Amino acid sequence: MTAKLHIGNMPPTSTNNAIEGLFRPFGLVSSVVFAKDPLTGLNTGCGTIEMDCDADAQSAINRLNFSQYGGRILCLSATRRMSALRVKADIGLI
């Protein structure tokens, strides 16, 4: 099952290839998507990384969360799965 990670506080000069290379030692990276400023089109410093395996994603979080990259401290977290949110909505928790 694929796992999505949220990554924050990236340098705005980060590229898909550079971020993919950062995560590649932990497993196969399916995609890297940056949030872009709608006016300038520049990277805002946050984005989503999709990895092929939950265990690989957790390894990446354990190793890279609060690590320094490009002069900044990265912040990583697992994104919440939509199915879990739907279950909570069905039982009235959200």
C-alpha positions in Angstrom: 0.0 0.0 0.0 1.3 3.4 -0.9 2.0 6.0 1.8 1.9 9.8 1.6 4.1 12.1 3.6 3.8 15.8 4.1 7.1 17.6 4.0 7.5 21.1 5.2 10.1 23.8 5.5 12.0 22.9 2.4 14.2 25.5 0.7 12.2 27.2 -2.1 14.9 26.2 -4.5 14.3 22.4 -3.9 13.6 20.3 -7.0 11.7 17.1 -7.5 14.9 15.3 -8.3 16.7 16.5 -5.2 13.8 15.6 -2.9 13.4 12.2 -4.6 17.1 11.6 -4.1 16.8 12.5 -0.4 14.1 9.9 0.1 15.4 7.2 -2.3 17.7 5.5 0.4 14.5 4.6 2.3 12.5 3.1 -0.6 10.9 3.7 -3.9 9.4 7.2 -4.3 6.3 7.2 -6.5 5.8 11.0 -6.7 6.9 14.4 -5.4 4.5 17.3 -5.5 5.3 20.8 -4.3 2.8 23.4 -3.3 3.3 26.4 -5.6 2.5 30.1 -5.0 -0.4 30.9 -7.4 1.0 34.3 -8.3 4.7 33.5 -8.7 4.6 29.8 -9.5 7.5 29.3 -7.0 7.8 26.4 -4.6 6.3 27.4 -1.2 8.5 25.0 0.8 6.0 22.3 1.5 4.7 19.4 -0.5 3.7 15.7 -0.6 5.8 12.7 -1.2 4.3 9.3 -2.1 6.3 6.2 -1.3 5.4 2.6 -2.2 5.5 1.1 1.3 4.3 2.3 4.7 7.4 0.8 6.4 9.7 2.8 4.0 7.7 6.0 4.7 8.0 5.5 8.4 11.8 4.9 8.1 12.1 8.1 6.1 10.1 10.0 8.8 12.3 8.5 11.6 15.5 9.5 9.9 14.7 12.8 8.1 12.2 14.5 10.4 13.9 17.5 12.0 17.0 16.9 9.9 18.8 19.8 8.2 18.5 20.1 4.4 19.5 23.2 2.4 20.0 25.2 5.6 16.5 24.4 6.9 15.1 22.0 9.4 12.7 19.6 7.6 9.3 18.7 9.1 7.8 15.4 8.0 4.6 13.7 8.9 2.4 10.9 7.5 -0.7 12.3 5.9 -4.1 11.0 7.2 -5.7 8.5 5.0 -9.0 9.5 3.6 -10.6 6.1 4.5 -9.9 6.7 8.2 -11.5 10.2 7.9 -14.5 8.7 6.2 -15.0 6.1 9.1 -14.7 8.9 11.7 -17.3 11.0 9.8 -19.6 8.1 9.5 -19.6 7.6 13.3 -19.8 11.3 14.0 -16.3 12.0 15.3 -15.5 14.8 12.9 
